[in-house]
Amino acid sequence: MTKTGIVAGETYARQVKSWSFLILVLSPFLFILLSFGVGYLSASTSQARNTIAVVANDSNLRQEFIQSNTLQTTGKHATLPTDKQALQQNKIQGYLVLKTENNQIQVTYHGTKQLESSAKQALQQFVIQKQQHLNQQAANLTSRQLHQLNQLPQIQEKVEKGESTTDLAKLVSFWVLLFLMYFILVTYTSTTAQEIASEKGTKIMEIIFSSTTARKYFYGKMLGVFGVIVTQIAIYLVGGFALYGLAPHLAITKTLFQQYRDLIDQVLKNFFSVNLLYVLLGVVIFTILAALSGALVTRPEDATKAAQPALYLVMLGFFGALTLNKQAELLVVKILSYVPFLSSFFMPLRVIDGSVSGLEVLGSLIILVLSIAGLTYYVGGIYSGLMLQTDNVGFWKSFKRGIQIR
């Protein structure tokens, strides 16, 4: 294994085995599971208290009403005394008393609060249908007469593909992409600056640079950090696909997933495209900048300050894209989609909006990749001069000295 590979492997293993990386990777999944768990428990408790018991003198009518899903009913508390007791103990919202006397259905509702208008309308519809059925039986109508009475108007609905769903999918896609990139960038710019600053000025660096070049060592450090980033993104992708596969089968998410399936599919389509490449390349170029910033300070405790230039650029891209997310056609957005460091924020905006050609995307990617290569080569060249100086002369003077020592 080459010396660069050894440095990369050691950097990768040290960061992946740390508790901070484990917490960082698991925290989104724990948050999602906790949210679903709390929501499920709240919904279960609320559902139990909002159910309606049913008692009737006709067991068939009672069972048919419960199975009709007209209201949120419960099969428990089948007698009037148990219904009253459950209502007093706040276990149910109320109870319905269904009676059939002289071919007429009578309904009485008892509860702690009024039925909602939609629930009341559904109840009325069910009762009217059953009453019509009783009336038809009492009238002794022929089959032809029953057919004429039951004939319904024909209603057709032709809906074109809704722009509202497409627009919502674009907006959700952009927000997910933007916050994911911001979260990863803020994390790794600080981590990388701390990693580099902790080695600054130590005797071990002189020994390392005597056995290998500073450029190879820097390349190894960056490869190790990039491996950690790719690992984290890969875990998110695997976890995301697992959640996507399990969601239709879990009681907690089944209804929600079925309701928003088209929206979720459109969001995933916008995300798993060239936009994911922009996220990765954006993290790479900002990490290199953070490494340069970390090499400019003399004390590890100054690493947070060292990462500020990179963080300022991240915030500029984040808030700029957040502000202009619905104005992808503006000239400033088009220009910034080709500017290194900022193109990772603004070109995905245009891609999701559909206002950019494949040739423009390719041109932006070429500029970004060449910028990464150029910045990596340049920082590798001055890395020795930056890491071996220990005088606390300030940010810019350290940079000038590092260039001179190169």
C-alpha positions as CSV (number, residue, x, y, z in Angstrom):
1,M,0.0,0.0,0.0
2,T,1.3,3.5,-0.8
3,K,2.0,6.1,1.8
4,T,-0.9,8.1,0.6
5,G,-3.2,5.1,1.0
6,I,-1.9,4.4,4.5
7,V,-2.6,8.0,5.6
8,A,-6.1,7.8,4.0
9,G,-6.9,4.5,5.7
10,E,-5.7,5.7,9.1
11,T,-7.7,9.0,8.8
12,Y,-10.8,7.1,7.6
13,A,-10.6,4.4,10.4
14,R,-10.1,7.0,13.2
15,Q,-13.1,9.1,12.2
16,V,-15.5,6.2,11.4
17,K,-14.7,4.5,14.8
18,S,-15.4,7.7,16.7
19,W,-18.6,8.2,18.8
20,S,-19.2,11.5,17.1
21,F,-19.5,9.8,13.6
22,L,-21.8,7.1,15.0
23,I,-24.1,9.8,16.6
24,L,-23.9,11.9,13.5
25,V,-25.0,9.0,11.2
26,L,-27.7,7.6,13.5
27,S,-29.3,10.9,14.7
28,P,-31.5,11.4,11.6
29,F,-32.9,7.9,11.8
30,L,-33.4,8.1,15.5
31,F,-35.2,11.4,15.0
32,I,-37.5,9.9,12.4
33,L,-38.2,6.8,14.5
34,L,-38.9,9.0,17.5
35,S,-41.2,11.3,15.6
36,F,-43.1,8.3,14.2
37,G,-43.3,6.7,17.6
38,V,-44.6,9.8,19.4
39,G,-47.0,10.4,16.5
40,Y,-48.3,6.8,16.6
41,L,-48.8,6.8,20.4
42,S,-50.5,10.2,20.3
43,A,-52.7,9.0,17.4
44,S,-53.6,5.8,19.2
45,T,-54.5,7.6,22.4
46,S,-56.5,10.2,20.5
47,Q,-58.2,7.6,18.3
48,A,-59.3,5.6,21.4
49,R,-60.8,8.7,22.9
50,N,-62.5,9.8,19.7
51,T,-64.2,6.5,18.9
52,I,-68.0,6.1,19.0
53,A,-69.7,3.0,20.4
54,V,-72.8,1.6,18.8
55,V,-75.8,-0.1,20.4
56,A,-78.9,-1.3,18.4
57,N,-81.9,-3.5,18.8
58,D,-81.0,-5.1,15.5
59,S,-77.6,-6.8,15.7
60,N,-77.3,-7.0,11.9
61,L,-77.8,-3.3,11.5
62,R,-75.2,-2.6,14.2
63,Q,-72.6,-4.8,12.6
64,E,-73.3,-3.3,9.1
65,F,-72.9,0.2,10.5
66,I,-69.6,-0.6,12.2
67,Q,-68.2,-2.3,9.0
68,S,-69.3,0.6,6.8
69,N,-66.5,2.8,8.2
70,T,-69.1,5.6,8.3
71,L,-67.7,6.9,11.6
72,Q,-64.7,6.0,13.7
73,T,-66.5,3.3,15.7
74,T,-65.5,0.6,18.1
75,G,-67.0,-2.9,18.4
76,K,-66.7,-2.8,22.2
77,H,-69.4,-1.6,24.6
78,A,-72.3,-3.3,22.8
79,T,-74.8,-2.6,25.6
80,L,-76.3,0.7,26.8
81,P,-74.9,0.4,30.4
82,T,-71.3,-0.3,29.1
83,D,-71.6,2.6,26.7
84,K,-72.6,5.0,29.4
85,Q,-69.8,3.8,31.7
86,A,-67.2,4.1,28.9
87,L,-68.4,7.7,28.2
88,Q,-68.2,8.6,31.9
89,Q,-64.6,7.3,32.0
90,N,-63.7,9.3,28.9
91,K,-62.8,6.1,27.0
92,I,-65.0,7.1,24.0
93,Q,-66.3,10.3,22.5
94,G,-69.9,9.1,22.5
95,Y,-72.3,6.4,21.5
96,L,-75.1,5.9,19.0
97,V,-78.4,4.2,19.7
98,L,-79.9,2.7,16.6
99,K,-83.6,1.6,16.6
100,T,-85.8,0.2,14.0
101,E,-89.5,0.6,14.8
102,N,-92.5,0.4,12.4
103,N,-90.1,0.3,9.4
104,Q,-88.4,3.5,10.5
105,I,-84.8,3.9,11.6
106,Q,-84.2,6.1,14.6
107,V,-80.8,7.4,15.6
108,T,-79.8,9.1,18.9
109,Y,-76.3,10.3,19.6
110,H,-75.0,10.8,23.1
111,G,-71.5,12.3,23.6
112,T,-69.2,14.8,25.3
113,K,-69.0,16.9,22.1
114,Q,-70.9,17.4,18.9
115,L,-70.3,15.3,15.9
116,E,-68.2,17.0,13.2
117,S,-70.2,18.1,10.1
118,S,-68.5,15.5,7.9
119,A,-69.2,12.8,10.4
120,K,-72.8,13.9,10.7
121,Q,-73.2,14.0,6.9
122,A,-71.8,10.4,6.6
123,L,-74.1,9.2,9.3
124,Q,-77.2,10.7,7.6
125,Q,-76.2,9.2,4.3
126,F,-75.9,5.7,5.8
127,V,-79.3,6.1,7.6
128,I,-81.0,7.4,4.5
129,Q,-79.8,4.5,2.4
130,K,-81.0,2.0,4.9
131,Q,-84.3,3.8,5.2
132,Q,-84.8,3.7,1.4
133,H,-84.1,0.0,1.5
134,L,-86.8,-0.5,4.1
135,N,-89.3,1.7,2.2
136,Q,-88.7,-0.3,-1.0
137,Q,-89.4,-3.5,0.8
138,A,-92.5,-2.2,2.3
139,A,-93.8,-0.9,-1.1
140,N,-93.6,-4.3,-2.7
141,L,-92.1,-2.8,-6.0
142,T,-91.3,-4.9,-9.0
143,S,-87.7,-5.4,-10.0
144,R,-88.0,-3.0,-12.9
145,Q,-89.5,-0.3,-10.6
146,L,-86.6,-0.9,-8.1
147,H,-84.1,-0.5,-11.0
148,Q,-85.7,2.8,-12.0
149,L,-85.6,4.1,-8.5
150,N,-82.0,3.1,-8.0
151,Q,-80.7,4.5,-11.2
152,L,-78.1,7.2,-10.5
153,P,-76.7,10.0,-12.6
154,Q,-73.5,9.5,-14.4
155,I,-70.6,11.7,-13.4
156,Q,-67.3,11.8,-15.1
157,E,-64.1,13.5,-13.9
158,K,-61.2,14.2,-16.3
159,V,-58.2,15.7,-14.5
160,E,-55.1,16.7,-16.3
161,K,-51.7,16.2,-14.6
162,G,-51.8,18.7,-11.8
163,E,-49.1,21.4,-11.8
164,S,-49.6,21.9,-8.1
165,T,-48.3,18.4,-7.3
166,T,-45.3,18.9,-9.6
167,D,-44.5,22.3,-8.1
168,L,-44.8,20.9,-4.6
169,A,-42.5,18.1,-5.5
170,K,-39.9,20.5,-6.8
171,L,-40.2,22.6,-3.7
172,V,-39.8,19.6,-1.4
173,S,-37.0,18.2,-3.4
174,F,-35.1,21.5,-3.2
175,W,-35.6,21.8,0.5
176,V,-34.4,18.2,1.2
177,L,-31.4,18.6,-1.0
178,L,-30.5,22.0,0.4
179,F,-30.8,21.1,4.1
180,L,-28.9,17.8,3.6
181,M,-26.0,19.6,1.9
182,Y,-26.0,22.3,4.6
183,F,-26.0,19.8,7.4
184,I,-23.1,17.8,5.9
185,L,-21.1,20.9,5.0
186,V,-21.4,22.5,8.4
187,T,-20.4,19.3,10.1
188,Y,-17.4,18.4,7.9
189,T,-16.0,21.9,7.5
190,S,-15.6,22.1,11.3
191,T,-14.4,18.5,11.6
192,T,-11.8,18.8,8.9
193,A,-10.5,22.1,10.3
194,Q,-10.2,20.6,13.7
195,E,-8.5,17.5,12.3
196,I,-5.8,19.6,10.5
197,A,-5.4,22.1,13.3
198,S,-4.8,19.4,15.9
199,E,-1.7,18.3,14.0
200,K,-0.3,21.8,13.4
201,G,3.1,22.5,14.7
202,T,3.6,19.1,16.4
203,K,6.9,17.2,16.1
204,I,5.2,14.3,14.5
205,M,4.6,16.4,11.4
206,E,8.3,17.0,10.9
207,I,8.9,13.2,11.2
208,I,6.1,12.5,8.7
209,F,7.3,15.0,6.2
210,S,10.8,13.5,6.4
211,S,9.4,10.2,5.3
212,T,6.9,11.3,2.7
213,T,6.0,14.5,0.9
214,A,3.6,17.0,2.3
215,R,1.5,16.8,-0.9
216,K,1.1,13.0,-0.6
217,Y,0.2,13.3,3.1
218,F,-2.4,16.0,2.3
219,Y,-3.9,13.9,-0.4
220,G,-4.1,11.0,2.0
221,K,-5.9,13.1,4.6
222,M,-8.4,14.4,2.1
223,L,-9.0,10.9,0.7
224,G,-9.7,9.6,4.2
225,V,-12.1,12.5,4.9
226,F,-13.9,12.0,1.6
227,G,-14.2,8.3,2.4
228,V,-16.0,9.2,5.6
229,I,-18.3,11.5,3.7
230,V,-19.2,8.9,1.1
231,T,-19.8,6.4,3.8
232,Q,-22.2,8.7,5.6
233,I,-24.1,9.5,2.4
234,A,-24.2,5.8,1.4
235,I,-25.7,5.0,4.8
236,Y,-28.3,7.6,4.3
237,L,-29.1,6.2,0.9
238,V,-29.4,2.7,2.2
239,G,-31.5,3.8,5.1
240,G,-33.7,5.9,2.9
241,F,-34.4,3.0,0.5
242,A,-35.1,0.8,3.5
243,L,-37.7,3.3,4.8
244,Y,-39.2,3.6,1.4
245,G,-39.6,-0.2,1.2
246,L,-41.0,-0.6,4.7
247,A,-43.3,2.5,4.7
248,P,-46.1,0.8,2.7
249,H,-46.2,-2.1,5.1
250,L,-46.0,-0.3,8.5
251,A,-49.2,0.6,10.2
252,I,-47.7,3.9,11.3
253,T,-46.8,5.1,7.7
254,K,-49.1,3.0,5.5
255,T,-51.9,5.5,5.1
256,L,-49.6,8.5,4.8
257,F,-47.4,6.8,2.2
258,Q,-50.3,5.7,0.1
259,Q,-51.8,9.2,0.2
260,Y,-48.5,10.9,-0.9
261,R,-46.9,8.1,-3.0
262,D,-46.8,10.2,-6.2
263,L,-45.3,13.2,-4.4
264,I,-42.6,11.0,-2.7
265,D,-41.7,9.3,-6.1
266,Q,-41.3,12.7,-7.7
267,V,-39.1,14.0,-4.9
268,L,-36.9,10.9,-5.1
269,K,-36.6,11.3,-8.8
270,N,-35.4,14.9,-8.4
271,F,-33.0,13.9,-5.7
272,F,-31.4,10.8,-7.2
273,S,-30.1,12.5,-10.2
274,V,-27.2,14.8,-11.0
275,N,-28.1,16.8,-7.9
276,L,-26.6,14.1,-5.7
277,L,-23.3,14.5,-7.6
278,Y,-23.5,18.2,-6.9
279,V,-24.0,17.5,-3.2
280,L,-20.9,15.2,-3.1
281,L,-18.7,17.6,-5.1
282,G,-19.8,20.6,-3.0
283,V,-18.8,18.8,0.2
284,V,-15.5,17.9,-1.4
285,I,-14.5,21.4,-2.4
286,F,-15.6,22.9,0.9
287,T,-13.7,20.3,2.8
288,I,-10.5,21.2,1.0
289,L,-11.1,24.8,1.9
290,A,-11.7,23.9,5.5
291,A,-8.4,21.9,5.5
292,L,-6.6,25.0,4.2
293,S,-8.2,27.1,6.9
294,G,-7.3,24.6,9.6
295,A,-3.6,24.7,8.5
296,L,-3.5,28.5,8.9
297,V,-4.0,28.5,12.7
298,T,-1.4,27.6,15.3
299,R,-3.6,26.2,18.1
300,P,-6.2,23.5,17.9
301,E,-8.6,25.6,19.9
302,D,-8.6,28.1,17.1
303,A,-10.0,25.5,14.6
304,T,-13.6,26.9,15.0
305,K,-12.3,30.3,13.9
306,A,-10.3,28.8,11.1
307,A,-13.5,27.1,9.7
308,Q,-15.3,30.5,9.5
309,P,-14.4,31.4,5.9
310,A,-15.7,28.1,4.7
311,L,-18.8,28.4,6.9
312,Y,-19.5,31.9,5.6
313,L,-19.4,30.6,2.0
314,V,-21.8,27.8,3.0
315,M,-24.2,30.2,4.6
316,L,-24.0,32.5,1.6
317,G,-24.9,29.7,-0.8
318,F,-27.6,28.3,1.6
319,F,-29.4,31.5,2.3
320,G,-29.0,32.7,-1.3
321,A,-30.5,29.6,-2.7
322,L,-33.2,29.6,-0.1
323,T,-34.1,33.2,-1.0
324,L,-34.1,32.6,-4.8
325,N,-35.5,29.1,-4.9
326,K,-38.6,30.2,-6.9
327,Q,-36.6,32.5,-9.3
328,A,-34.4,30.1,-11.2
329,E,-34.6,32.2,-14.3
330,L,-32.8,35.2,-12.7
331,L,-29.5,36.2,-14.3
332,V,-27.8,36.1,-10.9
333,V,-28.9,32.5,-10.3
334,K,-27.6,31.5,-13.8
335,I,-24.2,33.1,-13.1
336,L,-23.8,31.6,-9.6
337,S,-24.7,28.1,-10.9
338,Y,-21.2,28.2,-12.6
339,V,-19.3,29.7,-9.7
340,P,-17.3,27.1,-7.7
341,F,-18.4,26.7,-4.1
342,L,-21.8,28.2,-5.0
343,S,-22.7,26.1,-8.0
344,S,-23.5,23.2,-5.7
345,F,-26.4,25.3,-4.3
346,F,-27.7,27.1,-7.4
347,M,-27.4,24.5,-10.2
348,P,-29.5,21.9,-8.4
349,L,-32.1,24.7,-8.1
350,R,-32.2,25.1,-11.9
351,V,-32.1,21.4,-12.5
352,I,-35.2,20.8,-10.2
353,D,-36.9,23.8,-11.9
354,G,-36.3,22.3,-15.3
355,S,-34.9,25.6,-16.7
356,V,-31.4,24.3,-17.6
357,S,-30.1,22.1,-20.4
358,G,-27.9,19.1,-20.1
359,L,-25.0,21.0,-21.8
360,E,-25.2,23.7,-19.2
361,V,-25.1,21.2,-16.4
362,L,-22.1,19.5,-18.0
363,G,-20.3,22.8,-18.3
364,S,-21.0,23.7,-14.6
365,L,-19.8,20.2,-13.5
366,I,-16.5,20.5,-15.5
367,I,-15.8,23.9,-13.9
368,L,-16.5,22.5,-10.5
369,V,-14.3,19.4,-11.0
370,L,-11.4,21.4,-12.4
371,S,-11.7,23.8,-9.4
372,I,-11.5,20.9,-7.0
373,A,-8.5,19.5,-8.8
374,G,-6.8,22.9,-8.9
375,L,-7.4,23.7,-5.3
376,T,-6.3,20.3,-4.1
377,Y,-3.0,20.6,-6.1
378,Y,-2.4,24.1,-4.8
379,V,-3.1,23.4,-1.2
380,G,-1.0,20.2,-1.4
381,G,1.9,22.3,-2.7
382,I,1.9,24.8,0.2
383,Y,0.8,22.3,2.9
384,S,4.3,21.8,4.3
385,G,4.9,25.5,4.7
386,L,1.6,26.0,6.4
387,M,1.9,23.0,8.8
388,L,5.5,23.6,10.0
389,Q,5.2,27.2,11.0
390,T,4.2,27.7,14.7
391,D,4.3,31.5,15.1
392,N,0.9,33.1,15.9
393,V,1.1,35.9,13.3
394,G,-2.5,35.9,12.2
395,F,-4.5,34.4,9.5
396,W,-3.3,36.2,6.4
397,K,0.4,36.4,7.5
398,S,0.4,32.7,8.1
399,F,-0.9,32.2,4.5
400,K,1.8,34.4,3.1
401,R,4.5,32.6,5.0
402,G,3.2,29.3,3.9
403,I,3.4,30.3,0.3
404,Q,7.0,31.5,0.7
405,I,8.1,28.3,2.5
406,R,6.6,26.2,-0.3
